[in-house]
Amino acid sequence: MAKENSAFMQPMKLSADLEAVVGKGPMARSEVVKALWVYIKGNNLQDAKDKRIINNDEALKKIFDNQPTVHMMKMAGFLSKHLSK
């Protein structure tokens, strides 16, 4: 379990594109990931055959460099570009 003051739990500023998907910041990275998954599942954006693949809608393309799909294990790298202290 993460410590209360760990970097993972620090509130971060979100880009406007990310706020459009997960809500207003500041938000801890863990909260961003949780909210992102709520959005993905709520909009049925997981690939039907391989749930690890996310089929990006227009809002997610702004976060994931206009790619039509992204593997769930690569999401953190893209998110870092939209988070700041």
C-alpha positions as CSV (number, residue, x, y, z in Angstrom):
1,M,0.0,0.0,0.0
2,A,1.3,3.5,-0.9
3,K,2.3,5.8,1.8
4,E,0.1,8.9,2.3
5,N,2.9,11.2,1.1
6,S,4.3,9.1,-1.7
7,A,4.7,10.8,-5.1
8,F,2.0,8.5,-6.5
9,M,-0.5,10.1,-4.1
10,Q,0.5,13.8,-4.6
11,P,-2.2,15.9,-6.3
12,M,-1.2,16.9,-9.8
13,K,-2.5,19.6,-12.2
14,L,-4.2,18.1,-15.2
15,S,-4.2,19.3,-18.8
16,A,-7.4,20.6,-20.3
17,D,-7.7,17.5,-22.5
18,L,-7.3,15.1,-19.5
19,E,-9.8,17.1,-17.4
20,A,-12.4,16.7,-20.2
21,V,-12.2,13.0,-19.6
22,V,-11.6,12.5,-15.9
23,G,-13.0,15.7,-14.3
24,K,-11.4,18.8,-12.7
25,G,-8.0,18.5,-11.0
26,P,-5.9,18.6,-9.0
27,M,-6.0,14.9,-8.7
28,A,-3.5,12.1,-7.6
29,R,-2.2,9.9,-10.4
30,S,-4.0,6.9,-8.9
31,E,-7.3,8.9,-9.0
32,V,-6.7,9.8,-12.6
33,V,-6.1,6.2,-13.6
34,K,-9.3,5.1,-11.7
35,A,-11.4,7.9,-13.4
36,L,-9.9,7.0,-16.8
37,W,-11.0,3.4,-16.4
38,V,-14.5,4.5,-15.4
39,Y,-14.7,6.5,-18.6
40,I,-13.3,3.7,-20.8
41,K,-15.6,1.0,-19.3
42,G,-18.6,3.4,-19.3
43,N,-18.2,4.2,-23.0
44,N,-17.5,0.5,-23.9
45,L,-14.0,1.4,-25.4
46,Q,-12.2,-1.9,-24.5
47,D,-11.6,-4.1,-27.5
48,A,-14.1,-7.0,-27.6
49,K,-11.5,-9.7,-28.3
50,D,-8.6,-8.2,-26.3
51,K,-9.7,-6.2,-23.2
52,R,-6.1,-4.9,-22.8
53,I,-6.6,-2.8,-26.0
54,I,-8.4,0.5,-25.7
55,N,-10.3,1.8,-28.8
56,N,-9.9,5.6,-28.4
57,D,-12.8,8.0,-29.0
58,E,-12.1,11.6,-30.0
59,A,-11.5,12.7,-26.3
60,L,-9.0,9.9,-25.7
61,K,-7.1,10.5,-28.9
62,K,-6.2,13.9,-27.5
63,I,-4.6,12.2,-24.6
64,F,-3.0,9.3,-26.5
65,D,-1.3,11.2,-29.3
66,N,-4.1,10.7,-31.9
67,Q,-3.6,6.9,-31.9
68,P,-6.8,4.9,-32.7
69,T,-5.9,2.3,-30.1
70,V,-3.6,2.0,-27.1
71,H,-2.5,-0.9,-25.0
72,M,-3.4,-0.5,-21.3
73,M,0.2,-1.0,-20.3
74,K,1.3,2.0,-22.3
75,M,-1.3,4.4,-20.9
76,A,0.9,5.7,-18.0
77,G,3.5,7.0,-20.4
78,F,0.9,9.0,-22.2
79,L,-0.7,10.3,-19.0
80,S,2.6,11.7,-17.8
81,K,2.5,14.3,-20.6
82,H,-0.8,15.6,-19.2
83,L,0.1,15.8,-15.5
84,S,2.3,18.4,-13.8
85,K,3.1,19.5,-10.2
